[in-house]
Amino acid sequence: MGAGHAHGGLAAAYVAGNSPVHRLEPHTKLVAVLAFALVVVLTPVHAGWAPLAYAGFLALLLGVAAVARVRLGRLLRGLAVEVPFVLFALLLPFVSRGPRIDVLGVSLSQSGLAAGGSILAKATLSVLAATLLAATTDPRALLRGLERLRLPSVLVQILTFMIRYADVIGGELRRMKVARESRGFRGRHLGALKVLGPAAGSLFIRSYERGERVHLAMLSRGYTGRLPTGPVAVVGGRAWATALSLPLAAAAVLAAGSLLG
Amino acid sequence: MHVPDGYLDAATTAGTAAVAAAGVAIALRGARRELDERTAPMAGLTAAFVFAVQMMNFPVAYGTSGHLIGGALTAVLVGPWTAVLCMTVVLLVQALVFADGGLTALGTNVTLMALVAVAAGYGIFAGLRRVLPAGRTGVLTAAGLGAFLSVPAAALAFVLLFGAGGVADVPLGSVAAAMGAVHLLIGLGEAAITVAVLGAVLAVRPDLVRGARGLQVAPELAPRPSAAQPLDLR
């Protein structure tokens, strides 16, 4: 469950900058990161050279991070979302079937070790890639990218409203929390539900009513169910080549592994 | 809860992505019936609410806390189709902005938490509403049970997927038992929070709870019977 986004709003994920990675068109970045994740996922689990491939992927990501001037600390903070799954991966060697080996006197499943390790490596690599994307692309640009990738227009609009108002609603939640706590509220046990339930309920009512007001305000400004978008920038072959250099390099690592390994 | 990349093999991932795309496409149509031309702003604001309320920590027992997942609650509040869209959008933002849940696993996450959780939660709610007496208690009981069972339903769907295309060879029965047991506990929390939130909304604006339509209070400005008759003070 997402514990990683408890601290800040949507804008907190973005690190402003003007690096070549920041300047890439968002939809090319989206395609590049998705393709990179695909290559990582397609790496065979039980191949002997898999750890080397993972190291190669990690080196590629760190290279992109260096170009984008995203600090290591930002990347490591991004990894916090992984924690529940680290536990699951650590459990696998104990519960998996198949031939077993003894490590320090504990009987572990060989295939479980490989699977646990690869799950950990793959999840980490893909989280790092997605963190890089979020750190170099602000949410509104992501939205433009999704729109250019032909996400259904209604879904894009819902996303637009959500991204626009997530921090507003989050701020409302924070103000309610400050108000509660300045009146001496300390939620320590289940009894707090009597206070927190109505708080969440009134947050829903406020969100819903705000939605109705926003809709009316937009209607009065001529909203017809579509949001006008300006002309889109032409993206040449070179920009695509720059963006896709990450997944292509990863694919090269994968190909080298399966040919040589 | 979010499935990261690399957990399921390529075929299962592609399969769930197709299921997710089809489900969202159907939900886009259904939501037009629920919200007509207000679809985008209302679903967007509801998604922002789900996103915010997932950040709210509810204390469970001493020291531990949990948060709402919200599939069943949203379905009862705004209707199942809109709820599918809201959960999908929240999952998309979590994957893209917070790297929470894998990018290639997005289809899997949408299938589990937007489709299975909402379908199970709302299905149970709607079924129980027919059986249970109409009224506030009936609505709250049905919603609570729906929320309670929606969580283990999503977890068991994940176990099934892991059995079909997981990367590890684990005894499926014991995994299902462990996942089921843990998620029954999480489901209890989900049910408690759902009932508390729904009860609060029902008390203030019952007209906003879509699943409780027909529960509206009788209009208060009805012409009164002549003063000779005893007043019916309810």
Contacts between the chains, C-beta under 8 A, distances in Angstrom:
chain1	res1	chain2	res2	distance
A	1	B	1	4.8
A	1	B	2	7.6
A	1	B	54	8.0
A	1	B	66	7.9
A	1	B	67	6.5
A	1	B	69	7.4
A	2	B	2	6.7
A	2	B	54	6.6
A	2	B	94	5.7
A	2	B	98	6.5
A	2	B	100	4.5
A	4	B	98	5.6
A	4	B	99	7.7
A	4	B	100	6.0
A	5	B	55	6.9
A	5	B	94	6.9
A	5	B	97	7.8
A	5	B	98	4.5
A	5	B	100	6.7
A	6	B	55	5.4
A	6	B	57	7.7
A	10	B	93	7.3
A	10	B	97	5.9
A	13	B	97	4.8
A	13	B	98	6.3
A	33	B	103	6.5
A	34	B	103	5.4
A	34	B	104	7.0
A	37	B	5	5.3
A	37	B	102	6.6
A	37	B	103	4.6
A	37	B	104	4.9
A	38	B	104	5.7
A	40	B	5	6.5
A	40	B	6	6.8
A	41	B	5	5.3
A	41	B	6	5.3
A	41	B	10	6.7
A	41	B	13	7.1
A	41	B	102	7.9
A	41	B	104	5.3
A	42	B	10	6.3
A	45	B	167	5.2
A	78	B	98	7.9
A	78	B	99	5.3
A	81	B	2	7.5
A	81	B	98	6.2
A	81	B	99	5.9
A	81	B	100	4.4
A	82	B	4	6.7
A	84	B	1	7.6
A	85	B	4	5.6
A	85	B	7	7.9
A	92	B	168	5.1
A	92	B	170	6.9
A	95	B	170	5.3
A	95	B	171	6.9
A	95	B	174	7.0
A	95	B	175	7.4
A	96	B	168	5.2
A	96	B	169	5.5
A	96	B	170	5.1
A	97	B	169	5.2
A	97	B	170	7.1
A	97	B	171	6.3
A	98	B	169	5.7
A	109	B	169	8.0
A	111	B	168	6.8
A	111	B	169	5.5
A	112	B	168	5.9
A	112	B	169	7.6
A	112	B	170	7.4
A	115	B	167	5.0
A	115	B	168	3.5
A	115	B	169	7.6
A	116	B	168	7.1
A	118	B	6	6.7
A	118	B	167	6.6
A	119	B	4	7.9
A	119	B	6	5.5
A	119	B	7	6.2
A	119	B	167	6.4
A	119	B	168	7.5
A	121	B	6	7.7
A	122	B	4	7.7
A	122	B	5	5.6
A	122	B	6	2.8
A	123	B	4	3.8
A	123	B	5	5.9
A	123	B	6	5.5
A	123	B	7	7.5
A	123	B	102	6.9
A	125	B	5	7.8
A	126	B	4	6.6
A	126	B	5	3.7
A	126	B	6	6.8
A	126	B	99	7.9
A	126	B	102	5.2
A	126	B	103	6.4
A	126	B	104	7.3
A	127	B	4	6.8
A	127	B	5	8.0
A	127	B	99	4.5
A	127	B	102	7.8
A	128	B	99	7.9
A	129	B	103	7.7
A	130	B	95	6.8
A	130	B	96	7.0
A	130	B	99	3.7
A	130	B	102	7.9
A	130	B	103	5.8
A	131	B	99	4.8
A	133	B	96	7.0
A	134	B	96	6.5
A	134	B	97	5.0
A	134	B	98	7.0
A	134	B	99	6.5
A	139	B	93	7.7
A	139	B	97	5.9
A	142	B	96	5.6
A	142	B	97	7.2
A	152	B	25	7.6
A	152	B	28	6.3
A	154	B	28	5.5
A	154	B	31	7.9
A	154	B	39	6.1
A	154	B	40	6.1
A	155	B	24	7.2
A	155	B	28	7.0
A	155	B	85	7.2
A	155	B	88	7.5
A	155	B	89	7.1
A	157	B	39	8.0
A	157	B	40	3.7
A	157	B	44	7.0
A	158	B	39	7.4
A	158	B	40	5.4
A	158	B	43	4.7
A	158	B	44	4.6
A	158	B	47	6.4
A	158	B	85	6.0
A	158	B	86	7.8
A	158	B	89	5.3
A	159	B	44	7.3
A	159	B	89	5.4
A	159	B	92	6.8
A	159	B	93	7.2
A	160	B	40	7.7
A	160	B	44	6.8
A	161	B	40	6.1
A	161	B	41	5.4
A	161	B	43	7.6
A	161	B	44	2.4
A	161	B	45	6.2
A	161	B	47	7.7
A	161	B	48	7.3
A	162	B	44	4.6
A	162	B	45	7.7
A	162	B	47	4.2
A	162	B	48	5.0
A	162	B	51	6.8
A	162	B	89	5.3
A	162	B	90	7.5
A	162	B	93	6.7
A	163	B	93	6.9
A	164	B	44	7.6
A	165	B	44	6.7
A	165	B	45	5.7
A	165	B	48	4.4
A	166	B	48	4.6
A	166	B	51	5.2
A	166	B	52	6.9
A	166	B	93	7.5
A	168	B	48	7.4
A	169	B	45	7.5
A	169	B	48	4.5
A	169	B	49	5.8
A	169	B	51	7.4
A	169	B	52	4.4
A	170	B	48	8.0
A	170	B	51	7.6
A	170	B	52	4.8
A	170	B	55	6.8
A	172	B	52	7.6
A	173	B	52	4.9
A	173	B	53	7.6
A	173	B	55	7.0
A	173	B	56	6.5
A	187	B	57	7.8
A	187	B	58	7.4
A	187	B	59	4.7
A	188	B	59	5.6
A	188	B	62	7.0
A	189	B	59	5.7
A	189	B	61	6.7
A	189	B	62	6.6
A	190	B	59	7.0
A	190	B	60	6.8
A	190	B	61	7.4
A	190	B	192	7.3
A	192	B	58	7.0
A	192	B	59	5.2
A	193	B	58	6.5
A	193	B	192	5.9
A	193	B	193	6.9
A	193	B	196	4.7
A	194	B	196	7.3
A	196	B	56	6.8
A	196	B	58	5.6
A	196	B	193	7.9
A	196	B	196	7.1
A	197	B	193	6.7
A	197	B	195	7.7
A	197	B	196	2.5
A	197	B	197	5.1
A	197	B	199	6.6
A	197	B	200	5.4
A	198	B	196	7.4
A	198	B	197	7.9
A	198	B	200	3.8
A	198	B	203	8.0
A	199	B	56	7.8
A	199	B	200	8.0
A	200	B	53	5.2
A	200	B	56	6.2
A	200	B	68	7.4
A	200	B	193	7.4
A	200	B	196	7.5
A	200	B	197	4.6
A	200	B	200	7.3
A	201	B	196	7.6
A	201	B	197	4.7
A	201	B	198	7.4
A	201	B	199	7.5
A	201	B	200	2.9
A	201	B	201	4.4
A	201	B	203	8.0
A	201	B	204	7.1
A	202	B	200	6.7
A	202	B	204	7.1
A	203	B	49	6.3
A	203	B	52	6.7
A	203	B	53	6.5
A	204	B	46	8.0
A	204	B	49	5.4
A	204	B	53	7.7
A	204	B	77	6.4
A	204	B	197	6.9
A	204	B	201	5.8
A	204	B	208	7.6
A	205	B	201	6.3
A	205	B	204	6.2
A	205	B	205	5.3
A	205	B	208	6.4
A	207	B	45	4.9
A	207	B	46	6.6
A	207	B	48	6.3
A	207	B	49	3.9
A	207	B	52	7.8
A	208	B	42	7.2
A	208	B	45	6.6
A	208	B	46	6.9
A	208	B	49	7.6
A	208	B	78	8.0
A	208	B	208	5.7
A	210	B	45	5.8
A	211	B	38	7.6
A	211	B	41	5.1
A	211	B	42	4.6
A	211	B	44	7.2
A	211	B	45	3.3
A	211	B	46	7.0
A	212	B	38	7.6
A	212	B	41	7.9
A	212	B	42	7.4
A	214	B	41	5.1
A	214	B	45	6.9
A	215	B	38	5.2
A	215	B	41	4.2
A	215	B	42	6.9
A	218	B	41	6.8
A	225	B	37	5.5
A	225	B	40	7.4
